[in-house]
Amino acid sequence: MPFLFTHAFLLSALAGLGIPVLLHLLLKQRNPRMKVSTLRFFEVLDTRSSSRRKLKNLLLLLLRLLVFALIVLAFARPYLPEGWGGKPRPKRQDVILVLDRSLSLRATDSGKPRWPAALAETRRILTTLTESDRAALVGIGERAEVLSGFGPPSLILDRLKDLQPTSSRGDVTEALREALSLVATLDSPGTASVTVIGDLQRTGADQLNRVSLPRWLPIQFIRVGPAVSPNVAITDLRLPAEPNGPLSMIVANYGDQPVQNHSVRCVLDGQTISKISFSRGAGVSDSLEWKLPRLTAGWHEAEVQLEVSDALAEDNVRRLAFLVPERIRVVAVESRSQVRSFEEQTFFVAAALDPFFGATNSGQGGFLVEILRPEALAAAVAPNGTKPPPDVVLLPAMRSLPGDAVAALNAWVDQGGGIFFFGGDSLEPSRFNAEFGALSPAQWGSPVSADAEVPWRIGAFDRTSPVFRPFTAARSGGPAVAEFTRRHAVSASPQSAVLARFDDGHPFLLSRSVGRGAVLLANTSADTAWTDWPKHKSFVPWVMAAVTWLADRGDDRLLRSSEPLITGTEGRILWGNGGADLSAPSIPSAAAIPGVLTAASANAATPTATPSPAFARFGLQVRPASSGPPPALEVRSDGTAVFEVPISGFYSVTDNSGRERWRLAANPPPIESDLAALEPSAADGRLARLTDAESDLPPGWFGNEPSRQEWWRILLAAALALLLIETVVANRTHP
């Protein structure tokens, strides 16, 4: 019988069969010679006993030689190949086709699209199967999907008619795991084979070694498209980190040749604003900047478009939706007259909020500052004035305010206004305490001076307070650099909170909530009369954070967008708790609270969807419109609205009146822009193979490989049986 051996070199161990024979001969017992009076009574019995002993010894020797030989042969892994008298290959084949449907299959190579080529290869394989064969189809995408279980090849051919590539990333590893789960459902796994059809993109196959496949399972890789394709892509578009900064974009050249004098078209709200030229070397990625013009409040859409024809058109456009909020209206009350601007008490706080204050280009940031005289304050905060009331009032030290201004400020704060009190030499503590006792977080006392050589400093402050948020990050500075030469003796009210203290423990900054409004009190002057803090860099972010908190806007006043959606994933919007507060979505900055507005993998575990009548008022619109209906918007039990992101574009959440509540931009996954591909042999070499003993699939007596019949299990079982027989024979005694 034409046996072949996997480990033929182990057959050399059969030479050891001579060792038991040699031991048998060396240890053979000879009958002792004894002197007796007569042999008449011993001759017959001795002859019989000697014959039995010889037969037993020869049988034990044979059994031991067979056990040794069977063990050696089993370790040499003998098998019968197909067509040599072994187990015939089953007539039926179970073929699993793993088809790549990721975004990169939308690419074209020298005018030839990849997707039709992948479909053609799939159909070619299906046409080679007979009606008795079965096939299954698995799609490669953001999540691997079994598109069709095992069935006739004609069923899979019908399934291919309406199949299209997606806009998601591809993961071959997950698709192979799905294929392996299909193999486990077969009664005879040895009939299965897997064929992967796609472009074998490196970024989608870099974790092939993390899927463990049985050694006997045939895997074939078929690549469509070349190993390298010229492709230039915009992989990122972000808002400026600093106010009035430019948008930044990342442009990458994934080809093997440099590109020269290409251009990016910058589109804002559908209008072309500018064009930016660039050049990139082979494999080089670098940033470009786009300075935005002055924008009105509201939602805006930015697009950057590559004016180039390359392999993949979908990544030539990057989108960003962002909100320009209404500027915080700030009124600074100034009592000094006939002085130069830098001598005013409010000069430093006004300049911190608007560096261009007083110039023609003022108001470009997030704050709109107005300087008013004390007598004009009452009309400014009146609810029925000619102009919208301010969000925040800055009130430096002054001897008195008009009576109508005091009453108007008290009512205005109760209705939601924010006021920032400062101390100073001009302040009359007793009058202030009488006029603003219901508002102030503390009672002003008389001014006191520090030792001329040892000024006060801020010793401790609440890092969790939004007022000191600019100093929460490492190496972000802080108020400790400032020196204070004078301050008031203050006593905090029971309703107040001390946010910062001097190094001797005396309160520096106190806060208090009054009605719907908020109040801050700084125990120093607004100018440089009592402190040098306005001369330090940390003064500007502190003033901006304090005024923003007083306006009760938080990050709503920042130019910002949510985390971009990625096509092929699941978009999420957190809308209150369990959908209880749907009048306005929760819109913190993505940097402060990541994941609130983000693109989440569809593979992530999510709470069960729970219908909400309130959410029925909201809908989702997509631009540019797709051929099918817009994605459905549903709410889960934790108050998260979820929706699929099938295509690139702008996603707008509207209520039943058509009013827009939120806008998001969806872009293709940047990882799909790198079209470099593996050779089929390289992909096969990355696979991790398991033996039958390591595999989760139970093998038969002769293994699961259809092309070979393995006998090592049978040989080991026979050796075990002979070993048991040898034990019985060796321990059997005769009288």
C-alpha positions, 0 to 999 in steps of 0.5 A, spaced: 500 500 500 503 506 497 503 510 504 507 516 504 509 519 511 509 527 513 515 526 518 519 520 514 525 521 518 522 518 524 522 512 521 529 511 522 527 509 529 525 502 527 532 500 527 531 500 535 527 494 534 533 490 534 534 492 542 528 488 545 530 482 541 538 483 543 535 484 550 531 477 550 537 473 547 541 476 553 536 475 558 534 468 556 534 464 562 537 457 562 534 451 565 539 449 571 542 442 572 539 439 578 542 432 581 536 428 583 535 420 584 531 419 578 528 423 572 522 419 571 517 423 575 519 430 572 521 429 564 513 430 562 512 436 566 518 439 565 517 439 557 510 442 558 513 447 562 518 449 558 514 449 551 509 454 555 515 459 557 518 459 550 511 460 547 509 466 552 516 469 551 516 469 544 509 472 544 511 478 549 517 479 544 512 480 538 507 484 542 513 489 544 516 489 538 509 491 535 507 496 540 514 500 538 513 499 531 506 502 531 508 508 536 514 510 531 509 509 525 504 513 528 509 519 530 511 519 522 504 521 520 503 516 515 497 517 510 494 515 503 494 520 498 488 521 494 488 516 488 492 511 491 487 507 495 485 512 500 479 515 502 476 518 496 474 525 496 467 526 497 463 528 490 460 534 494 464 541 495 462 546 500 465 552 498 465 559 502 466 565 498 469 571 502 468 577 497 471 584 499 466 589 499 470 595 502 471 602 499 477 600 496 473 596 491 470 602 488 477 604 485 479 604 478 486 601 475 487 604 468 480 605 467 478 598 469 474 598 476 475 593 481 468 591 483 466 588 476 472 584 476 471 581 483 464 579 481 467 576 475 472 572 479 466 570 484 461 568 478 467 564 475 468 560 481 461 558 482 460 556 474 465 551 476 461 547 481 456 542 480 449 542 482 451 537 488 456 542 491 454 547 495 456 555 496 456 560 501 457 568 501 461 572 506 462 579 505 468 583 507 466 590 511 466 594 517 463 588 520 463 581 516 457 579 514 454 572 512 450 574 506 448 567 504 449 560 508 450 554 504 446 553 498 446 551 491 451 555 486 445 558 483 442 561 489 449 565 490 449 567 483 442 570 484 445 574 490 450 577 486 446 581 482 444 586 486 450 586 490 454 593 491 461 595 494 460 599 501 463 605 503 466 602 509 473 599 511 475 592 510 477 587 515 479 580 512 480 577 519 473 578 521 471 575 515 475 569 515 472 568 522 465 568 519 467 563 514 470 558 520 464 559 523 460 556 517 465 550 516 463 548 523 456 547 521 458 542 516 457 535 518 463 533 514 468 539 515 473 536 510 469 538 504 470 545 506 474 550 502 475 558 503 476 563 497 478 570 498 476 575 493 478 582 493 484 587 492 488 584 498 489 591 501 495 591 506 491 595 511 485 590 511 490 584 512 495 586 517 492 582 522 491 575 518 496 572 523 490 573 529 485 568 526 487 561 527 485 556 521 485 548 521 491 546 517 487 542 513 482 547 511 484 550 504 484 557 503 485 561 496 486 568 495 485 571 489 487 579 488 483 584 483 487 590 482 495 591 482 500 591 488 500 599 488 495 604 485 497 611 484 492 615 489 492 622 493 487 623 498 485 628 503 485 624 510 483 629 515 480 636 516 479 639 523 477 646 526 483 650 529 485 649 536 486 657 537 480 662 536 481 665 529 486 660 526 485 656 520 482 650 518 488 644 517 487 638 512 492 632 511 493 631 504 497 624 503 500 621 497 500 613 497 503 612 490 510 610 488 511 617 484 511 624 486 505 629 484 507 636 482 502 642 482 496 639 484 491 643 487 485 643 493 479 647 492 476 650 498 468 650 498 464 654 504 457 653 504 457 651 497 461 657 494 468 656 492 473 660 497 480 659 494 484 654 491 491 651 494 497 648 490 501 643 493 506 637 491 507 631 495 513 626 494 511 618 494 509 616 500 509 623 503 503 626 508 503 633 510 498 638 512 495 644 509 492 650 512 485 654 510 484 661 513 476 662 514 473 668 512 469 672 517 463 667 519 456 669 521 453 665 527 449 658 525 451 652 522 456 652 516 459 646 511 466 646 509 469 642 503 476 641 501 476 637 494 482 635 490 482 637 483 485 630 481 483 624 477 486 618 481 484 611 483 479 612 488 475 618 487 471 618 494 477 620 498 478 626 494 473 630 498 473 631 506 467 635 509 466 638 516 460 641 519 461 646 524 457 651 528 459 658 529 455 660 535 452 667 537 458 671 540 457 672 548 455 680 549 459 683 554 458 690 558 464 693 561 462 698 566 467 704 566 466 710 571 473 713 569 472 719 564 477 723 560 483 718 561 486 714 555 484 707 553 489 703 557 488 707 563 481 705 564 479 700 569 476 695 564 482 696 559 485 689 561 479 685 561 476 688 555 482 686 551 483 679 554 476 678 551 477 681 544 484 683 542 482 688 537 477 691 541 476 699 539 479 697 532 475 696 526 476 688 526 473 688 533 468 682 535 472 677 531 472 672 537 467 669 541 466 675 545 462 682 543 465 687 548 461 694 549 464 699 554 458 703 558 457 709 563 454 707 569 448 711 567 447 707 561 447 700 565 439 700 566 437 701 559 442 696 557 440 690 561 432 692 561 429 686 557 425 690 553 430 695 550 432 696 543 438 691 543 438 684 546 441 685 553 448 683 555 450 676 557 455 678 562 456 685 566 463 686 568 463 691 574 469 694 577 470 698 583 466 704 583 463 709 589 456 708 587 451 706 581 445 710 579 439 707 583 435 704 577 441 701 575 442 697 581 435 695 581 435 693 574 442 689 575 438 685 581 432 683 576 437 681 570 441 676 574 435 673 577 432 672 570 439 669 568 444 674 567 451 673 569 455 679 573 463 679 575 465 684 581 472 686 582 474 690 588 479 696 588 480 703 591 474 706 589 469 701 592 465 703 598 464 696 601 458 699 606 454 701 600 456 696 595 454 691 601 447 694 602 446 695 594 448 688 592 447 684 598 442 679 595 447 678 589 454 678 592 458 671 594 461 675 600 461 682 604 466 687 602 471 689 608 476 694 608 482 694 603 489 691 606 496 691 604 501 686 603 508 686 606 512 690 600 517 684 600 512 679 600 506 680 596 500 675 596 499 669 591 494 664 589 495 658 593 490 654 591 484 653 586 479 649 584 481 645 578 474 642 577 471 648 576 470 651 569 473 658 571 479 654 571 479 649 566 484 652 562 489 650 567 487 643 568 492 640 563 499 639 564 504 645 563 498 649 562 500 655 567 496 657 572 494 663 576 500 662 581 505 667 577 501 673 579 503 677 585 497 681 589 499 687 593 492 689 596 486 686 597 479 686 601 477 683 607 471 679 605 467 674 609 463 669 604 456 668 604 453 661 606 450 660 599 457 662 596 463 657 594 470 659 594 473 657 588 480 660 589 484 662 595 491 666 597 497 663 599 495 665 606 488 662 606 484 668 605 478 668 599 480 670 592 475 668 588 468 666 590 461 664 586 454 664 587 448 662 583 442 667 584 435 665 581 437 663 574 443 667 573 450 667 576 455 671 580 463 671 581 467 676 585 474 677 585 478 680 591 483 684 586 482 690 582 480 689 574 486 693 572 494 693 575 493 697 581 493 691 586 496 686 581 500 684 576 496 678 573 494 682 567 501 682 565 501 675 565 499 670 559 495 666 564 490 672 565 487 672 558 484 664 558 482 665 565 478 671 564 475 668 558 473 662 561 470 666 567 466 670 562 464 664 558 461 660 565 457 666 567 454 666 560 452 659 562 454 657 555 460 653 556 463 650 550 457 652 546 460 659 545 466 655 541 467 654 534 467 647 534 464 641 530 463 634 533 467 628 531 466 626 524 462 620 522 465 615 518 462 611 513 460 604 514 459 605 522 454 607 526 453 614 528 450 616 535 447 622 538 446 623 546 440 626 547 438 627 554 437 621 559 433 616 556 430 621 551 427 625 557 430 632 554 429 632 547 428 640 546 435 641 545 441 636 544 447 635 549 452 639 545 459 639 549 465 639 545 468 632 543 475 634 546 471 635 553 467 629 553 469 624 547 464 619 545 458 624 546 457 625 538 461 620 535 462 615 530 462 608 533 463 601 530 457 597 529 461 591 532 460 595 539 455 592 544 450 597 545 443 597 549 437 595 546 433 600 542 427 602 546 422 606 542 421 613 544 415 618 542 419 624 543 424 622 538 418 620 533 419 628 532 426 628 529 428 626 522 434 625 519 436 628 512 442 626 508 446 631 503 447 629 497 441 624 497 442 617 496 438 613 492 434 609 497 430 612 503 434 616 509 437 612 515 432 611 520 433 615 527 432 610 533 433 611 540 436 606 545 434 606 553 440 610 555 438 616 551 442 615 545 440 616 538 443 611 533 443 611 525 447 608 520 452 612 516 452 608 509 455 614 505 459 620 505 455 627 506 452 632 511 447 629 516 442 633 518 437 632 524 431 636 524 424 636 528 417 635 525 417 643 523 423 642 519 428 646 524 435 643 524 437 641 531 444 638 529 449 637 523 454 632 522 459 631 516 460 623 514 467 622 511 470 615 508 475 611 512 482 614 511 485 607 512 482 605 505 486 610 502 492 606 502 491 602 496 497 598 497 496 590 496 499 584 498 501 578 493 496 572 494 502 568 497 504 573 502 497 573 504 497 566 505 503 566 509 501 570 514 495 565 516 496 562 523 495 554 522 492 549 527 493 542 527 487 537 528 489 537 536 489 545 536 483 546 532 476 547 535 473 542 529 473 535 531 476 531 526 474 524 524 479 518 525 482 519 518 482 527 519 479 532 515 483 533 509 479 531 503 486 529 499 489 525 504 487 519 509 491 520 515 492 513 519 496 515 525 490 515 530 489 508 528 496 506 529 496 509 536 489 506 538 492 499 535 498 500 540 494 502 546 490 495 545 496 491 544 499 494 550 493 492 554 494 485 551 501 485 553 500 487 560 495 481 561 500 476 558 506 478 562 502 477 568 498 471 567 501 465 571 501 457 570 501 452 575 
